[in-house]
Amino acid sequence: MEMVEQVKQGMKGANAEVEIYPGTHHGFAFPKRPVYNRDAAERHWERLLALYRRNLQV
């Protein structure tokens, strides 16, 4: 969590967000990984795709 706080501090003023998914491990968003977490993955992909839509529209 110390590293997460450092990242958050380094991103102050940026249009960015650090989100923690409690109970998950690195790689949780990919179905073929043993740490896959369906609920967290769905939230992650919804938020990531919304970010892309907001910022990458042509």
N, C-alpha and C positions, 0 to 999 in steps of 0.2 A: 504494500500500500504506500510505502514511502516513495517508491518510484512513480506511482500513479500521481501522487501529490506534486511531485517535481514536474511531471508532464503538464498537469493542470496549470501550475504556476507559469510555466514556459509558454503556454498558449493564451495567457490573459491578453485580451484585446483582439484576439483572432476570432473569426466566425467559425468556431469549432467547439466540440464538446467531447469530453471523455466520459464514457458510460461504463459502469460496472455491472456485470451480470452475475449476481451472487449464485454460488453453487455450481458454477461452470469452470471449465479448464480451457486453456489455450486450444483453439481449434474446434470449439463447441459448435460452430455454425456449419460444419461440413458433415453430411450424413454418413460418409464412409469411415469417419474417424471414430474410435472407440469412446471418445468423450462427447459425442454428439448429444445435444440437448435440444429437442424439437421446439419447445416453447421459446427458449431464449433465441434460438436460431431464427424463428419466424419474426420475432421482434427486431432482431439485428438486421435482417434483410429488408424488412419494411422501412426501418429508419435509414438504412444506407441508401436504398433506392430513392426515398424521398429527398435525401440530401442531394443525390445526383440530379433529380428532376429540378430542384430549386436552383442549382448552381451550374448545370451543364446544358440547359436548354439552348437550342440553336435558334 
